[in-house]
Amino acid sequence: MSTSTPVRSSTKVVASQVEPRIVDRRRTVQLVARRRRHRMQIALVAVVLLVAAAVGLVLSPVFAVQKITVSGQSRLEETAVVAGSGVAIGDHLVAVDLPAARSALMNMPWVASAHVERKWPHTLLFKITEQQPAAVVRAGQDLVLVSSTGRILQREEKVGAGQLLLELDGTMQLAQGTPPGTPSSQSDEGLIGTSVSSEVSQAIGVLEAMGESLRSEIGSARLSRVGALSLELTDGTEVLFGPPEDVAAKLLAVESVLNQVVRECMKTLDVREPTRAAVSRGPGCAGISPASSSKGKSGSSSAAGTQSSSAGTGTKGSSASTQSANQSASSSASVGDSEN
């Protein structure tokens, strides 16, 4: 009995002719990728080195602040402005915080507005607009200079030439947040640079609204505890202004009356009701004639009160002068003239 042996297949596995090309392609792709990564790494290192060099150059003394130019100020010293900004010579120009420097300048009492900018390679520019003084305010024994915006600028020893004085009643509040009746000397350090109270600010607004001709005739002003304003002219006449409202009409009434009535012996001018302004005169004014007391005012009409020792005559004179004043007042105000 014979046994059969298994027949082995004579088929051989032939290597594919495509495989070497695939391998080469893969190697080429990997090589290109490695080269690309290498170039990116070199570029990144170059950028880092370039940035580091730029930062080092900017922070080097070459770009340090070497000059600070201040313009627009007249009362402030340039050194005071620079010191107040918080910036110093030698600071790195790129590191200067412009908004912070501007905010520091705005906190200075005399600065109304400020602009800060860099000027390469080593200069800072400060452009300043100063506060405009409006009046000297007396609160008790303290005297302070206040701007047209209501900011307390500095202390004063006395009222200077050309300055208006605003006196506050003893119980009036000077600065915001200060209890009425508190002496400002108790909070001297925190007083300068703060804003005055709304009542004082409104009174200063009246003074600011005056024309130059009227302003030159004002000697001082006073604000009462109830917020009523009164003005004292340089000739001693008292103007009862009342609350700081209807300001334009009241100022027009003051100017109209002062330009049309006899000024001699005038004691008070009441414009609390601007359409019914009233004039009162002091004793010793009998015999004053409008013609003799209105020199240099051709064509202008005047009113004068007369005084008599008789009560009946005084009343009659007062009535006549009131009628004359009403006829001579401008269309914006009706003027009454009475005796005291």
Buried (B, 14 or more C-beta within 10 A) or exposed (E): EEEEEEEEEEEEEEEEEEEEEEEEEEEEEEEEEEEEEEEEEEEEEEEEEEEEEEEEEBBEEEBBBBEBEBEBBEEBEBEBBBEBBBBEEEBBBEEBEEEEBBBBBEEBBBBBEBBBEBEEEBBBBBBBEBBEBBBBBBBBEBBBBBBBBBBBBBBBEEBEEEBBBBBBBEEBBBBEEBEEEBEBEEBEEEBBBBBBBEBBBBBBBBBBBBEEEBEEBBBBBBBBEEBBBBBBBEEEBBBBBBBBEBBEBBBBBBBBBBBBBBBBBBBBBBBBBBEBBBBBBBEEBBEBEBEEBBEEEEEEBBBBBBBBEEEEEBEEBBEBBBEBBBEBBBEBBBBBBBBE
